[in-house]
């Protein structure tokens, strides 16, 4: 995960969270594309905190993904247009285990261990 986070570019512009959630549901978590039915899917959304493209679809796309059994973790990289309620709505419940925030991309490594602890704790093969 650290290598993946290090490769995230700091890009400004459109934030299409609903599109990312739809892509995950239809393409990534798809048996024909290699999804394994015996393993719970995990989606990690890292965003500047506010949809500004197709934002009316975000809630429904997050719920559709959750209904399929995907556990969604949301990480807010706080900005001036930060919408904490939206990202908490996207995240699976309870928020304390699935919602994280960082003041900047540079500070993402600081939450890495807490995030990994929650993700890995959910998928203990001895308690599944």
C-alpha angles and dihedrals in degrees: 000000000000092000091048092051091048089057096053108113119219099241127173126204132058121023108200103179093158089055091050092050092047091049090051092049098044104032114015100040093046124121091221089057095051103277110154114225093208094058124071113238121238124200121195115198116192111185144157084244108256133076114221099170122062088345091160088067098050099088094048093046091051091050093048090054092048091049087057087058099257116148109221123207117191124200118191118207097200118235137160090274094049117156108187094175092059094052093044088052090052093049120085117252135300097046093206088068100035107033124072134168136204128187091225144353089261090062096052093100088063091066095039096097094047091048093047091048091057096042095048094042090059092056105047102151091210093058101039 
